């Protein structure tokens, strides 16, 4: 359900109905240069892309730099949430 140009009370009431019935709900409005959007998607799954963390080196390194995880910008993995 997509809703716009409604009172706050109407938006809350319709969102509660949608939420109880597992229906995705979007609402928004614009006031000159300002606006808002709200989405109630309930329980849903999405995929997020994350950079892979490189493992430490040969183990001979010491100090704070050796303890930090290194990010490999060329390698990414998809994480389902």
Secondary structure, 3 states (H helix, E strand, C coil): CEEECCCHHHHHHHHHHHHHCCCCEEEEEEECCEEEEEEECCCCCCEEEEEEEECCCCCCCCCHHHHCCEEEEEEEEEEEC
